[in-house]
Amino acid sequence: MMEDGTPIYVNNTQIENVESYIYLGQRYCTRDKNQDKEIQRRITVGWTAFAQHRDIFKGNIGTRLKRQVYNSCVLPAMTYGAETWALTTQAKNKLAVAQAKMERCMLNITYRDRKTNIWVREKTKVTDVIGKVSRRKWTWAGHVSRIRDNRWTLRIIT
């Protein structure tokens, strides 16, 4: 439907008007410019990837293997599309909390064990999710800054 309420037809079929949709694995919303729902969805996808490898993360396997699986399977699922995120402090905290919980699961410890997140990170040595998001954003920015033709990415930014 167009902005004035006029429906759009393609081959005599009315196109459904939606406010949010998933395209190429990323959530887009036509009204809400806030990225919180997409970030929460990415955290959920990260937990799903984590659960798929539960046997590895919960098993008596070395931390090195757990770190490799986390960095190659869970972290990319959580940070897919991060190049376009406008991260707020609240969003960063949500990502960091989710990662800390996953790391504690990898070590089979809980908050009752009274271990700090710094101690947990020293043991797991996984890649920091906030650092990964930041690197992805800077890599994308560098890519766009090197574009010399008239592609849509450069036209949107300028």
Wavefront OBJ file of the C-alpha trace (Angstrom):
o trace
v 0.000 0.000 0.000
v 1.272 3.443 -0.819
v 1.553 6.192 1.787
v -1.815 7.631 0.795
v -3.526 4.258 1.406
v -3.765 3.219 -2.239
v -3.141 -0.521 -2.606
v -0.407 -1.760 -4.947
v -1.208 -4.552 -7.411
v 1.186 -6.821 -9.312
v -0.425 -9.173 -11.851
v -3.851 -8.483 -10.317
v -2.607 -9.530 -6.861
v -2.607 -6.981 -4.072
v 0.748 -6.650 -2.329
v 0.511 -7.020 1.440
v 1.546 -3.990 3.490
v 3.860 -4.957 6.358
v 5.631 -2.832 8.932
v 8.507 -5.229 9.507
v 10.095 -8.053 7.562
v 13.209 -10.207 7.439
v 15.363 -9.835 4.333
v 18.665 -11.680 3.893
v 18.672 -12.555 7.581
v 18.176 -9.029 8.894
v 15.015 -7.457 10.293
v 13.797 -4.257 8.684
v 11.052 -2.058 10.045
v 9.323 0.695 8.116
v 8.117 2.705 11.110
v 10.396 1.965 14.060
v 13.899 3.279 13.445
v 15.157 1.750 16.692
v 17.476 -1.244 16.270
v 16.576 -2.823 19.636
v 14.274 -5.459 18.149
v 16.883 -6.490 15.577
v 19.576 -6.684 18.243
v 17.292 -8.757 20.481
v 16.576 -11.023 17.508
v 20.307 -11.418 16.885
v 20.829 -12.348 20.547
v 18.095 -14.972 20.193
v 19.756 -16.308 17.044
v 23.039 -16.439 18.968
v 21.402 -18.473 21.742
v 19.928 -20.790 19.110
v 23.380 -21.360 17.618
v 24.730 -21.877 21.131
v 22.016 -24.458 21.865
v 22.783 -26.331 18.646
v 26.296 -26.944 19.996
v 25.190 -27.636 23.570
v 27.058 -30.961 23.665
v 30.316 -29.160 23.008
v 29.706 -26.215 25.332
v 28.369 -28.286 28.240
v 30.679 -31.272 27.754
v 34.057 -32.026 29.273
v 35.858 -30.657 26.251
v 38.751 -28.229 26.424
v 38.079 -24.516 26.561
v 40.135 -24.014 23.402
v 37.691 -26.075 21.320
v 34.719 -24.384 22.958
v 36.249 -20.987 22.102
v 36.778 -22.003 18.470
v 33.186 -23.208 18.118
v 31.874 -20.060 19.812
v 33.951 -17.713 17.654
v 33.061 -19.501 14.414
v 29.386 -20.424 14.994
v 27.774 -18.310 17.714
v 29.511 -14.942 17.344
v 28.831 -14.586 13.586
v 25.171 -15.410 14.219
v 24.976 -12.663 16.847
v 26.769 -10.011 14.815
v 25.322 -10.606 11.337
v 24.283 -7.266 9.879
v 26.012 -5.320 12.649
v 27.499 -2.910 10.115
v 24.209 -1.024 10.015
v 23.474 -0.963 13.744
v 23.484 2.355 15.571
v 24.556 0.910 18.905
v 23.308 2.548 22.053
v 24.774 1.882 25.475
v 21.707 -0.188 26.300
v 22.148 -2.327 23.171
v 25.850 -2.840 23.930
v 24.939 -3.946 27.440
v 22.388 -6.444 26.119
v 24.970 -7.984 23.803
v 27.615 -8.084 26.538
v 25.225 -9.687 29.048
v 24.209 -12.365 26.565
v 27.847 -13.135 25.818
v 28.748 -13.277 29.509
v 25.933 -15.762 30.138
v 27.128 -17.934 27.270
v 30.692 -17.836 28.569
v 29.531 -18.900 32.033
v 27.655 -21.812 30.440
v 30.844 -22.795 28.612
v 32.702 -22.961 31.933
v 29.755 -24.610 33.739
v 29.652 -21.876 36.385
v 26.868 -19.636 37.649
v 26.741 -16.218 39.272
v 26.575 -18.005 42.628
v 30.151 -19.136 42.054
v 31.114 -15.484 42.587
v 33.429 -15.212 39.583
v 33.708 -11.849 37.863
v 33.093 -11.400 34.150
v 36.753 -10.419 33.786
v 37.823 -13.734 35.337
v 35.421 -15.609 33.049
v 36.776 -13.819 29.946
v 40.366 -14.643 30.961
v 39.398 -18.323 31.076
v 37.368 -18.491 27.845
v 39.353 -15.956 25.789
v 36.482 -15.647 23.307
v 36.258 -12.666 20.974
v 34.400 -9.760 22.553
v 31.040 -9.207 20.843
v 31.220 -5.404 21.161
v 34.717 -5.376 19.669
v 33.524 -7.602 16.823
v 30.601 -5.293 16.076
v 32.909 -2.273 16.142
v 35.399 -3.930 13.765
v 32.609 -4.890 11.375
v 31.313 -1.296 11.346
v 34.799 0.133 10.686
v 35.465 -2.453 7.970
v 32.206 -1.515 6.250
v 32.964 2.204 6.602
v 36.393 1.659 5.028
v 34.834 -0.306 2.184
v 32.278 2.417 1.475
v 34.917 5.172 1.664
v 36.963 3.415 -1.017
v 34.043 3.178 -3.471
v 34.711 5.373 -6.494
v 31.755 4.593 -8.762
v 28.105 5.610 -8.344
v 26.822 2.619 -6.300
v 23.741 3.005 -4.121
v 25.698 2.530 -0.877
v 27.782 5.610 -1.539
v 24.791 7.605 -2.787
v 22.797 6.858 0.386
v 25.605 7.959 2.686
v 26.397 11.152 0.813
l 1 2 3 4 5 6 7 8 9 10 11 12 13 14 15 16 17 18 19 20 21 22 23 24 25 26 27 28 29 30 31 32 33 34 35 36 37 38 39 40 41 42 43 44 45 46 47 48 49 50 51 52 53 54 55 56 57 58 59 60 61 62 63 64 65 66 67 68 69 70 71 72 73 74 75 76 77 78 79 80 81 82 83 84 85 86 87 88 89 90 91 92 93 94 95 96 97 98 99 100 101 102 103 104 105 106 107 108 109 110 111 112 113 114 115 116 117 118 119 120 121 122 123 124 125 126 127 128 129 130 131 132 133 134 135 136 137 138 139 140 141 142 143 144 145 146 147 148 149 150 151 152 153 154 155 156 157 158
